[in-house]
């Protein structure tokens, strides 16, 4: 049974930091590139970051460049999203996802974790 379980979300003040984690099970984690998406209330889901299967390549949405860092530990079947300098507009549900292709179809989705940036 495939599972992607996110954690680490919560309430943080503007300018603060959070680190999200996503633990995978039920599939060969190292064979998939991993993505983080987010969806804010009333908005479409948007891509945040992608990391290659081995972890050597990453891509970020323009608004996250320099603030967010995606990483992975294949020995722990875990992908991370370090988020710094958080802004109120970063408030959203954050989802991790597994895919075979860089901008291709997502094979597996997590259930999401809420991030709220507010003073």
MMTF fields as JSON, N, C-alpha, C and O atoms, coordinates in Angstrom:
{
  "mmtfVersion": "1.0.0",
  "mmtfProducer": "UNKNOWN",
  "numBonds": 475,
  "numAtoms": 476,
  "numGroups": 119,
  "numChains": 1,
  "numModels": 1,
  "chainsPerModel": [1],
  "groupsPerChain": [119],
  "chainIdList": ["A"],
  "bondAtomList": [4, 2, 8, 6, 12, 10, 16, 14, 20, 18, 24, 22, 28, 26, 32, 30, 36, 34, 40, 38, 44, 42, 48, 46, 52, 50, 56, 54, 60, 58, 64, 62, 68, 66, 72, 70, 76, 74, 80, 78, 84, 82, 88, 86, 92, 90, 96, 94, 100, 98, 104, 102, 108, 106, 112, 110, 116, 114, 120, 118, 124, 122, 128, 126, 132, 130, 136, 134, 140, 138, 144, 142, 148, 146, 152, 150, 156, 154, 160, 158, 164, 162, 168, 166, 172, 170, 176, 174, 180, 178, 184, 182, 188, 186, 192, 190, 196, 194, 200, 198, 204, 202, 208, 206, 212, 210, 216, 214, 220, 218, 224, 222, 228, 226, 232, 230, 236, 234, 240, 238, 244, 242, 248, 246, 252, 250, 256, 254, 260, 258, 264, 262, 268, 266, 272, 270, 276, 274, 280, 278, 284, 282, 288, 286, 292, 290, 296, 294, 300, 298, 304, 302, 308, 306, 312, 310, 316, 314, 320, 318, 324, 322, 328, 326, 332, 330, 336, 334, 340, 338, 344, 342, 348, 346, 352, 350, 356, 354, 360, 358, 364, 362, 368, 366, 372, 370, 376, 374, 380, 378, 384, 382, 388, 386, 392, 390, 396, 394, 400, 398, 404, 402, 408, 406, 412, 410, 416, 414, 420, 418, 424, 422, 428, 426, 432, 430, 436, 434, 440, 438, 444, 442, 448, 446, 452, 450, 456, 454, 460, 458, 464, 462, 468, 466, 472, 470],
  "bondOrderList": [1, 1, 1, 1, 1, 1, 1, 1, 1, 1, 1, 1, 1, 1, 1, 1, 1, 1, 1, 1, 1, 1, 1, 1, 1, 1, 1, 1, 1, 1, 1, 1, 1, 1, 1, 1, 1, 1, 1, 1, 1, 1, 1, 1, 1, 1, 1, 1, 1, 1, 1, 1, 1, 1, 1, 1, 1, 1, 1, 1, 1, 1, 1, 1, 1, 1, 1, 1, 1, 1, 1, 1, 1, 1, 1, 1, 1, 1, 1, 1, 1, 1, 1, 1, 1, 1, 1, 1, 1, 1, 1, 1, 1, 1, 1, 1, 1, 1, 1, 1, 1, 1, 1, 1, 1, 1, 1, 1, 1, 1, 1, 1, 1, 1, 1, 1, 1, 1],
  "groupList": [{"groupName": "UNK", "atomNameList": ["N", "CA", "C", "O"], "elementList": ["N", "C", "C", "O"], "formalChargeList": [0, 0, 0, 0], "bondAtomList": [1, 0, 2, 1, 3, 2], "bondOrderList": [1, 1, 2], "singleLetterCode": "X", "chemCompType": "L-PEPTIDE LINKING"}],
  "groupTypeList": [0, 0, 0, 0, 0, 0, 0, 0, 0, 0, 0, 0, 0, 0, 0, 0, 0, 0, 0, 0, 0, 0, 0, 0, 0, 0, 0, 0, 0, 0, 0, 0, 0, 0, 0, 0, 0, 0, 0, 0, 0, 0, 0, 0, 0, 0, 0, 0, 0, 0, 0, 0, 0, 0, 0, 0, 0, 0, 0, 0, 0, 0, 0, 0, 0, 0, 0, 0, 0, 0, 0, 0, 0, 0, 0, 0, 0, 0, 0, 0, 0, 0, 0, 0, 0, 0, 0, 0, 0, 0, 0, 0, 0, 0, 0, 0, 0, 0, 0, 0, 0, 0, 0, 0, 0, 0, 0, 0, 0, 0, 0, 0, 0, 0, 0, 0, 0, 0, 0],
  "groupIdList": [1, 2, 3, 4, 5, 6, 7, 8, 9, 10, 11, 12, 13, 14, 15, 16, 17, 18, 19, 20, 21, 22, 23, 24, 25, 26, 27, 28, 29, 30, 31, 32, 33, 34, 35, 36, 37, 38, 39, 40, 41, 42, 43, 44, 45, 46, 47, 48, 49, 50, 51, 52, 53, 54, 55, 56, 57, 58, 59, 60, 61, 62, 63, 64, 65, 66, 67, 68, 69, 70, 71, 72, 73, 74, 75, 76, 77, 78, 79, 80, 81, 82, 83, 84, 85, 86, 87, 88, 89, 90, 91, 92, 93, 94, 95, 96, 97, 98, 99, 100, 101, 102, 103, 104, 105, 106, 107, 108, 109, 110, 111, 112, 113, 114, 115, 116, 117, 118, 119],
  "secStructList": [7, 7, 3, 3, 3, 3, 3, 7, 7, 3, 3, 3, 7, 6, 6, 7, 7, 3, 3, 3, 3, 3, 3, 3, 3, 1, 1, 7, 4, 4, 4, 1, 3, 3, 3, 3, 3, 3, 3, 7, 6, 6, 1, 7, 7, 3, 3, 3, 3, 3, 3, 7, 1, 1, 1, 1, 7, 3, 3, 3, 7, 4, 4, 4, 6, 6, 6, 3, 3, 3, 3, 3, 3, 6, 6, 6, 6, 3, 3, 3, 3, 3, 3, 7, 1, 7, 7, 4, 4, 4, 7, 3, 3, 3, 3, 3, 3, 3, 3, 1, 1, 6, 6, 1, 7, 3, 3, 3, 3, 7, 7, 7, 3, 3, 3, 3, 3, 7, 7],
  "xCoordList": [0.847, 0.0, 0.884, 1.708, 0.696, 1.494, 1.006, -0.193, 1.96, 1.634, 2.681, 3.878, 2.213, 3.05, 2.446, 1.306, 3.214, 2.689, 3.504, 4.68, 2.847, 3.505, 3.366, 2.415, 4.32, 4.273, 5.097, 5.831, 4.969, 5.775, 5.055, 5.615, 3.831, 3.083, 2.657, 2.83, 2.102, 1.64, 1.502, 1.494, 1.392, 1.262, 2.617, 3.302, 2.993, 4.281, 4.097, 3.25, 4.89, 4.808, 5.527, 6.445, 5.131, 5.86, 7.349, 7.742, 8.159, 9.605, 10.152, 11.367, 9.276, 9.702, 10.019, 9.984, 10.332, 10.725, 9.955, 9.529, 9.795, 9.247, 9.972, 10.448, 10.051, 10.56, 9.496, 9.097, 9.05, 8.089, 8.825, 9.883, 8.246, 8.779, 7.69, 6.501, 8.106, 7.164, 7.828, 8.853, 7.244, 7.781, 6.997, 5.767, 7.721, 7.103, 7.218, 8.175, 6.237, 6.283, 5.427, 4.532, 5.72, 4.904, 5.344, 4.713, 6.425, 6.96, 8.454, 8.962, 9.154, 10.602, 10.9, 10.961, 11.082, 11.233, 12.356, 12.191, 13.486, 14.646, 14.459, 15.295, 13.372, 13.089, 12.196, 11.862, 11.813, 10.891, 11.487, 12.165, 11.235, 11.501, 10.339, 9.228, 10.619, 9.633, 9.329, 10.196, 8.087, 7.631, 6.89, 6.308, 6.921, 6.04, 5.119, 5.56, 3.856, 2.85, 2.196, 2.362, 1.457, 0.653, -0.647, -0.736, -1.646, -2.931, -3.476, -3.753, -3.62, -4.181, -5.696, -6.21, -6.412, -7.878, -8.328, -7.879, -9.214, -9.757, -8.834, -9.154, -7.686, -6.72, -6.419, -6.683, -5.858, -5.477, -4.185, -3.385, -4.018, -2.794, -1.623, -1.727, -0.511, 0.653, 1.895, 2.026, 2.797, 4.051, 4.978, 5.123, 5.6, 6.541, 7.978, 8.792, 8.283, 9.659, 9.671, 8.751, 10.755, 10.971, 12.406, 13.311, 12.604, 13.959, 14.079, 13.154, 15.216, 15.421, 15.519, 15.629, 15.476, 15.438, 16.671, 16.582, 17.818, 19.06, 19.315, 20.103, 18.654, 18.773, 19.739, 20.006, 20.263, 21.256, 20.703, 21.43, 19.427, 18.82, 17.556, 16.78, 17.365, 16.171, 15.616, 16.334, 14.353, 13.668, 12.707, 12.086, 12.593, 11.703, 10.814, 11.205, 9.621, 8.793, 9.47, 10.149, 9.282, 9.994, 9.779, 10.721, 8.581, 8.284, 8.915, 8.941, 9.425, 10.044, 11.572, 12.239, 12.118, 13.567, 14.266, 13.888, 15.284, 16.038, 15.442, 16.099, 14.182, 13.542, 13.286, 13.381, 12.96, 12.63, 13.756, 14.407, 13.975, 14.956, 14.349, 13.884, 14.36, 13.899, 15.107, 16.148, 14.959, 16.034, 15.401, 14.203, 16.212, 15.689, 16.768, 17.963, 16.312, 17.186, 16.626, 15.666, 17.223, 16.7, 16.834, 16.072, 17.776, 17.925, 16.748, 16.429, 16.114, 14.974, 13.651, 12.602, 13.697, 12.47, 11.731, 10.508, 12.48, 11.903, 12.347, 13.509, 11.4, 11.69, 11.325, 10.369, 12.103, 11.93, 11.682, 12.047, 11.058, 10.942, 11.245, 10.439, 12.418, 12.794, 12.268, 12.579, 11.476, 10.851, 11.304, 11.045, 11.972, 12.468, 11.803, 11.197, 11.925, 11.37, 9.924, 9.542, 9.148, 7.765, 6.932, 7.122, 6.001, 5.118, 3.669, 3.375, 2.772, 1.358, 0.842, -0.011, 1.349, 0.894, 1.414, 1.038, 2.274, 2.697, 1.694, 1.845, 0.684, -0.34, -1.051, -1.581, -1.056, -1.632, -1.545, -0.897, -2.206, -1.97, -0.841, -0.898, 0.164, 1.328, 1.264, 1.043, 1.464, 1.373, 2.701, 3.347, 3.106, 4.214, 3.643, 2.53, 4.431, 3.98, 5.172, 6.293, 4.918, 5.943, 5.595, 4.436, 6.598, 6.37, 7.564, 8.657, 7.33, 8.404, 9.061, 10.239, 8.291, 8.802, 8.784, 7.95, 9.737, 9.957, 8.681, 8.331, 7.991, 6.734, 5.577, 4.58, 5.738, 4.732, 3.71, 3.639, 2.939, 1.853, 2.366, 3.402, 1.629, 1.958, 1.372, 0.186, 2.243, 1.802, 1.138, 0.141, 1.707, 1.199, 1.164, 2.047, 0.126, -0.049, -0.104, -0.608, 0.417, 0.187, -1.132, -1.834, -1.46, -2.751, -2.681, -3.714, -1.469, -1.299, -1.092, -1.541, -0.394, -0.199, -0.414, 0.06, -1.124, -1.485, -0.343, 0.222, -0.014, 0.943, 0.201, -0.388, 0.236, -0.405, 0.627, 1.276, 0.768, 1.723, 0.915, 0.262, 0.974, 0.15, 0.732, 1.322, 0.554, 0.977, -0.183, -0.018],
  "yCoordList": [-1.193, 0.0, 1.245, 1.442, 2.072, 3.286, 4.343, 4.586, 4.964, 6.071, 7.165, 6.895, 8.392, 9.574, 10.358, 10.815, 10.51, 11.139, 12.393, 12.32, 13.542, 14.817, 15.19, 14.791, 15.951, 16.493, 17.768, 18.084, 18.497, 19.694, 21.001, 22.072, 20.927, 22.156, 22.783, 22.188, 23.984, 24.66, 26.139, 26.619, 26.86, 28.313, 28.948, 28.587, 29.892, 30.573, 32.04, 32.403, 32.882, 34.317, 34.67, 33.958, 35.749, 36.195, 36.353, 36.884, 35.876, 35.893, 34.649, 34.462, 33.803, 32.589, 31.456, 31.616, 30.296, 29.126, 27.892, 27.782, 26.979, 25.655, 24.648, 24.98, 23.425, 22.336, 21.255, 20.666, 21.01, 19.952, 18.658, 18.668, 17.552, 16.23, 15.4, 15.6, 14.48, 13.559, 12.194, 12.002, 11.258, 9.9, 9.01, 8.973, 8.298, 7.444, 5.975, 5.555, 5.211, 3.766, 3.107, 3.728, 1.842, 1.075, 1.145, 0.538, 1.881, 1.925, 2.207, 2.542, 2.071, 2.261, 3.753, 4.35, 4.338, 5.785, 6.326, 7.359, 5.64, 6.13, 6.069, 6.567, 5.465, 5.394, 6.503, 6.542, 7.399, 8.476, 9.829, 9.989, 10.805, 12.158, 12.592, 12.07, 13.544, 13.978, 15.458, 16.254, 15.799, 17.167, 17.637, 16.84, 18.928, 19.585, 20.518, 21.273, 20.443, 21.352, 22.064, 21.67, 23.109, 23.756, 24.26, 24.52, 24.388, 24.913, 25.848, 25.44, 27.097, 28.098, 28.13, 27.717, 28.617, 28.676, 29.442, 30.562, 28.835, 29.496, 29.548, 30.179, 28.891, 28.915, 27.507, 26.521, 27.435, 26.137, 25.645, 26.427, 24.333, 23.75, 24.198, 24.202, 24.574, 25.022, 24.248, 23.811, 24.094, 23.405, 24.293, 25.478, 23.735, 24.47, 24.115, 25.0, 22.823, 22.393, 20.942, 20.173, 20.592, 19.217, 18.829, 19.662, 17.576, 17.051, 15.723, 14.911, 15.509, 14.287, 13.08, 13.211, 11.903, 10.662, 10.49, 9.99, 10.91, 10.795, 12.043, 12.016, 13.128, 14.355, 15.372, 16.401, 15.088, 15.994, 17.196, 18.159, 17.162, 18.269, 18.73, 17.93, 20.039, 20.619, 21.729, 22.316, 21.998, 23.101, 23.741, 23.06, 25.071, 25.795, 26.742, 27.26, 26.951, 28.015, 29.348, 29.489, 30.31, 31.584, 32.244, 32.796, 32.196, 32.899, 32.238, 32.828, 31.016, 30.289, 30.261, 29.895, 30.646, 30.592, 31.446, 32.593, 30.877, 31.595, 31.528, 31.885, 31.067, 30.965, 29.516, 29.16, 28.677, 27.281, 26.38, 26.686, 25.271, 24.283, 22.891, 22.486, 22.169, 20.786, 19.872, 20.127, 18.808, 17.823, 16.469, 16.369, 15.44, 14.098, 13.235, 13.477, 12.221, 11.216, 9.865, 9.372, 9.276, 8.013, 6.873, 5.908, 6.97, 5.933, 5.964, 4.954, 7.12, 7.272, 7.381, 7.572, 7.26, 7.395, 8.69, 8.708, 9.748, 11.012, 12.168, 12.26, 13.037, 14.279, 15.429, 15.346, 16.492, 17.633, 18.909, 19.011, 19.856, 21.201, 22.185, 22.384, 22.792, 23.829, 25.159, 25.56, 25.831, 27.086, 28.197, 28.155, 29.176, 30.317, 31.603, 31.64, 32.649, 33.963, 33.843, 34.377, 33.152, 32.878, 34.145, 35.056, 34.176, 35.313, 34.865, 33.68, 35.773, 35.384, 34.685, 33.802, 35.07, 34.448, 33.026, 32.353, 32.561, 31.163, 30.261, 29.039, 30.844, 30.061, 29.16, 29.625, 27.87, 26.891, 25.509, 25.316, 24.561, 23.159, 22.691, 22.881, 22.088, 21.628, 20.112, 19.374, 19.671, 18.255, 17.764, 18.468, 16.572, 15.949, 14.956, 14.453, 14.695, 13.845, 13.137, 13.644, 11.967, 11.181, 11.077, 10.874, 11.215, 11.166, 10.541, 10.451, 10.111, 9.525, 10.566, 10.455, 11.56, 12.557, 13.933, 14.235, 14.775, 16.067, 16.903, 17.419, 17.042, 17.781, 16.877, 17.328, 15.598, 14.64, 14.34, 14.994, 13.35, 12.913, 12.508, 11.854, 12.904, 12.486, 11.098, 10.851, 10.201, 8.83, 8.695, 7.989, 9.381, 9.25, 10.626, 11.459, 10.836, 12.08, 11.815, 10.782, 12.755, 12.728, 13.397, 13.898, 13.401, 13.956, 15.45, 16.109, 15.988, 17.415, 17.796, 17.11, 18.919, 19.484, 20.992, 21.634, 21.547, 22.956, 23.827, 23.57, 24.844, 25.872, 27.203, 27.621, 27.857, 29.157, 30.174, 29.998, 31.233, 32.294, 33.53, 34.154, 33.864, 34.964, 35.492, 34.749, 36.78, 37.379, 37.411, 37.882],
  "zCoordList": [0.0, 0.0, 0.0, 0.893, -1.012, -1.147, -0.167, -0.032, 0.512, 1.403, 1.297, 1.204, 1.31, 1.459, 2.611, 2.533, 3.677, 4.883, 5.194, 5.549, 5.049, 5.324, 6.801, 7.474, 7.276, 8.628, 8.679, 7.743, 9.782, 9.965, 9.725, 9.961, 9.262, 9.053, 10.373, 11.437, 10.297, 11.493, 11.266, 10.133, 12.374, 12.351, 12.626, 13.582, 11.78, 11.929, 11.608, 10.792, 12.247, 11.976, 10.689, 10.281, 10.046, 8.853, 9.155, 10.194, 8.218, 8.394, 9.053, 9.119, 9.539, 10.208, 9.249, 8.029, 9.838, 9.064, 9.519, 10.668, 8.586, 8.867, 7.992, 6.907, 8.471, 7.638, 7.55, 8.555, 6.335, 6.087, 5.759, 5.13, 6.196, 5.871, 5.217, 5.467, 4.39, 3.745, 3.717, 3.062, 4.425, 4.482, 3.532, 3.565, 2.689, 1.681, 2.053, 2.703, 1.634, 1.812, 0.738, 0.165, 0.48, -0.453, -1.899, -2.765, -2.185, -3.536, -3.442, -2.371, -4.557, -4.57, -4.622, -5.697, -3.46, -3.318, -4.205, -4.854, -4.235, -4.976, -6.485, -7.24, -6.921, -8.345, -8.857, -10.041, -7.977, -8.33, -8.004, -6.989, -8.865, -8.446, -7.546, -7.643, -6.682, -5.703, -5.881, -6.241, -5.622, -5.804, -4.565, -3.829, -4.35, -3.394, -4.181, -5.047, -3.859, -4.389, -3.209, -2.055, -3.522, -2.501, -3.111, -4.31, -2.255, -2.697, -1.621, -0.493, -2.002, -1.113, -1.284, -2.322, -0.275, -0.371, -1.605, -1.851, -2.374, -3.551, -4.741, -5.748, -4.643, -5.738, -6.227, -5.539, -7.433, -7.971, -7.307, -6.793, -7.34, -6.818, -7.689, -8.915, -7.061, -7.813, -7.392, -6.249, -8.35, -8.099, -7.285, -7.583, -6.267, -5.425, -5.806, -6.07, -5.834, -6.081, -6.518, -6.241, -7.215, -7.683, -7.348, -7.402, -7.007, -6.811, -7.539, -7.525, -8.171, -8.932, -8.01, -6.791, -8.621, -7.848, -6.964, -5.842, -7.486, -6.715, -5.885, -4.939, -6.235, -5.459, -6.034, -5.414, -7.216, -7.769, -8.486, -8.729, -8.834, -9.568, -8.876, -8.354, -8.884, -8.27, -9.156, -9.964, -8.992, -9.674, -8.689, -7.873, -8.776, -7.88, -8.677, -9.723, -8.161, -8.702, -8.397, -7.381, -9.272, -9.144, -7.785, -7.216, -7.268, -6.017, -4.797, -3.716, -4.961, -3.855, -3.931, -2.964, -5.076, -5.235, -4.188, -3.951, -3.57, -2.554, -1.169, -0.191, -1.069, 0.253, 0.65, 1.825, -0.341, -0.079, -0.588, -1.586, 0.109, -0.314, -0.2, 0.866, -1.315, -1.314, -1.207, -1.812, -0.436, -0.295, -0.035, 0.232, -0.117, 0.133, 0.761, 0.595, 1.489, 2.077, 1.659, 2.252, 0.65, 0.126, 1.13, 1.071, 2.034, 3.06, 4.041, 4.668, 4.165, 5.077, 4.33, 4.945, 2.999, 2.194, 2.517, 2.653, 2.634, 3.083, 2.185, 1.789, 1.881, 1.177, 2.113, 2.883, 2.028, 2.917, 2.104, 0.933, 2.761, 2.202, 3.327, 4.236, 3.246, 4.198, 3.668, 2.547, 4.48, 4.059, 4.995, 6.198, 4.441, 5.206, 4.726, 3.655, 5.525, 5.17, 4.711, 3.67, 5.483, 5.09, 5.07, 5.876, 4.12, 3.915, 4.078, 3.919, 4.389, 4.492, 3.233, 3.322, 2.073, 0.829, 0.643, -0.316, 1.547, 1.525, 2.24, 2.229, 2.855, 3.53, 2.535, 1.526, 2.83, 1.909, 2.54, 3.569, 1.907, 2.212, 1.287, 0.073, 1.874, 1.119, 0.962, 1.923, -0.28, -0.618, -1.176, -1.952, -0.79, -1.494, -2.511, -2.361, -3.533, -4.619, -5.238, -5.213, -5.788, -6.468, -7.94, -8.301, -8.781, -10.221, -10.914, -10.355, -12.149, -12.957, -13.868, -14.209, -14.25, -15.19, -14.56, -13.706, -15.003, -14.363, -14.305, -13.243, -15.414, -15.422, -15.836, -16.4, -15.541, -15.95, -14.882, -13.841, -15.171, -14.317, -12.94, -12.821, -11.897, -10.54, -10.296, -10.515, -9.834, -9.573, -8.205, -8.053, -7.212, -5.848, -5.169, -5.371, -4.362, -3.618, -2.119, -1.677, -1.348, 0.082, 0.426, -0.452, 1.7, 2.139, 2.414, 2.531, 2.519, 2.724, 4.176, 5.094, 4.36, 5.69, 5.595, 4.659, 6.561, 6.518, 7.025, 8.088, 6.266, 6.683, 6.715, 5.718, 7.857, 8.007, 8.468, 9.499, 7.692, 8.018, 8.407, 7.57, 9.675, 10.171, 11.475, 12.26, 11.684, 12.953, 13.946, 15.072]
}
